[in-house]
């Protein structure tokens, strides 16, 4: 089984921009998304993602936290475009910036559309307890907060978040978030 170990953070400031090595625009939609997961009809999200001239089908377990089962398969670009246009309930768009810090890759996602204003950094790790750099621009960790998961941003975009959702200090402030979807 493929396992993704990923931590997700808000950003403290814009200094991360100084270390960007490349950026790409991403569009993604869900064939099985937040609604089916919330209602107990599925145990994993199924996502179609396009980045430039490449596309993938991604299956990710519906659990909160830093360790999740994940499978990813390449898709023909035309098939991905058709799926995004006709089979997904919505399309999430973002610009992903690849930022290197001391040999570690951080992916900083700047969301667009109804999620504009939300910027998060993710770092994939080889193990749950792996050390990683913590640059000054890295803010609080939100790995355990389901509202920051892409699958949820389709149905509950950042533009519709309450003041509390935007400013909650930690996971305890969001006790209602019990699953990723």
Buried (B, 14 or more C-beta within 10 A) or exposed (E): EEEBBBBBBBBEEEEBEEBEEEEEEBBBBBBBBBBBBBEEEBEBBBBBBBBEEEBBBBBBBBBBEBBBBBBBEEBEEEEBBEBBEEEBEBBBBBBBBBBEBEEBEBBBBBBBBBBBEBBBBBBBBEEEEEEBEEBEBBBEBBBBBBBBBBBBBBBBBBEEBEEEBEEBEEBEEBEEBEBBB
